[in-house]
Amino acid sequence: MAKMMKMMQQAAGMRKQMKKMQKELEKKVVEVKSNNGKITVSARGDMSIKSITIDPSALEELKLERVEKILLTTVNAALNAAKKTAGTEMSKMQGGLGGLSEMLGNAG
């Protein structure tokens, strides 16, 4: 019974850590520029887009289809960069998760 209580306490602690991590990830921002430098996308570590900036000259120089393609590519690159940032932050917390998973493995 004591082992079960300890597991429940650890699980509650992990939930608290996860909520804290989510708030921290919201603050992490990565910025990615398109290859031509005309579009900039900022993404947060929680996989949300903070901002998109398009140089007005891009709309004059390029066809709409090309601008859309560059925008899509840049947004995806920004989200990938945000995922990497989030992964780095999550790996810092993995020690705590490892302890809990070991305990759950031992309980089975």
C-alpha positions as CSV (number, residue, x, y, z in Angstrom):
1,M,0.0,0.0,0.0
2,A,2.9,2.4,0.8
3,K,4.3,1.7,-2.6
4,M,1.0,2.7,-4.3
5,M,0.9,5.9,-2.3
6,K,4.4,6.8,-3.3
7,M,3.5,6.1,-7.0
8,M,0.5,8.4,-6.7
9,Q,2.6,11.2,-5.1
10,Q,5.1,10.8,-7.9
11,A,2.4,11.0,-10.5
12,A,1.0,14.1,-9.0
13,G,4.5,15.6,-9.0
14,M,4.9,14.7,-12.6
15,R,1.6,16.4,-13.6
16,K,2.8,19.6,-11.8
17,Q,6.1,19.4,-13.7
18,M,4.3,18.9,-17.0
19,K,2.1,21.9,-16.5
20,K,5.2,24.0,-15.6
21,M,6.9,22.7,-18.7
22,Q,3.9,23.6,-20.9
23,K,4.1,27.2,-19.6
24,E,7.8,27.3,-20.2
25,L,7.4,26.0,-23.8
26,E,4.9,28.8,-24.5
27,K,7.7,31.3,-23.8
28,K,10.3,29.6,-26.1
29,V,10.1,31.2,-29.5
30,V,12.0,30.2,-32.6
31,E,12.2,32.4,-35.8
32,V,12.7,31.0,-39.3
33,K,13.2,33.0,-42.4
34,S,12.4,31.7,-45.9
35,N,15.4,30.9,-48.2
36,N,14.8,34.2,-50.1
37,G,14.4,36.1,-46.8
38,K,11.0,37.5,-47.7
39,I,8.9,35.6,-45.2
40,T,9.6,35.2,-41.4
41,V,7.7,32.9,-39.2
42,S,7.9,32.8,-35.4
43,A,6.7,29.7,-33.6
44,R,6.4,28.9,-29.9
45,G,7.6,25.7,-28.2
46,D,4.0,24.7,-27.7
47,M,3.6,24.4,-31.5
48,S,1.6,27.6,-32.0
49,I,2.5,30.3,-34.5
50,K,3.4,33.6,-32.9
51,S,3.7,35.7,-36.0
52,I,4.2,35.7,-39.8
53,T,5.8,38.6,-41.5
54,I,5.8,39.0,-45.3
55,D,8.1,41.5,-47.0
56,P,5.7,43.5,-49.3
57,S,8.2,43.2,-52.2
58,A,7.5,39.4,-52.2
59,L,4.0,40.2,-53.2
60,E,5.2,42.4,-56.1
61,E,8.0,40.1,-57.3
62,L,6.5,36.7,-57.0
63,K,3.2,35.0,-58.1
64,L,0.7,34.3,-55.4
65,E,1.2,30.5,-55.8
66,R,5.0,30.9,-55.2
67,V,4.4,33.1,-52.1
68,E,2.0,30.5,-50.7
69,K,4.5,27.7,-51.3
70,I,7.3,29.7,-49.6
71,L,4.9,30.5,-46.7
72,L,4.0,26.8,-46.2
73,T,7.6,25.7,-46.3
74,T,8.6,28.4,-43.8
75,V,5.8,27.6,-41.4
76,N,6.7,23.9,-41.4
77,A,10.4,24.7,-40.8
78,A,9.4,27.0,-37.9
79,L,7.2,24.2,-36.4
80,N,10.0,21.7,-36.8
81,A,12.4,24.1,-35.1
82,A,9.9,24.5,-32.3
83,K,9.6,20.7,-31.9
84,K,13.3,20.4,-31.6
85,T,13.3,23.2,-28.9
86,A,10.5,21.4,-27.1
87,G,12.3,18.1,-27.3
88,T,15.4,19.6,-25.7
89,E,13.4,21.0,-22.9
90,M,11.5,17.8,-22.4
91,S,14.7,15.7,-22.3
92,K,15.8,17.9,-19.4
93,M,12.8,16.6,-17.5
94,Q,13.2,13.0,-18.6
95,G,15.1,12.0,-15.4
96,G,11.9,12.4,-13.4
97,L,9.9,10.5,-16.0
98,G,12.5,7.7,-15.9
99,G,12.1,7.3,-12.2
100,L,8.3,7.0,-12.5
101,S,8.4,4.6,-15.4
102,E,10.8,2.4,-13.5
103,M,8.5,2.4,-10.5
104,L,5.5,1.5,-12.7
105,G,7.5,-1.3,-14.4
106,N,8.4,-2.7,-11.0
107,A,4.8,-2.5,-9.9
108,G,3.6,-4.8,-12.7
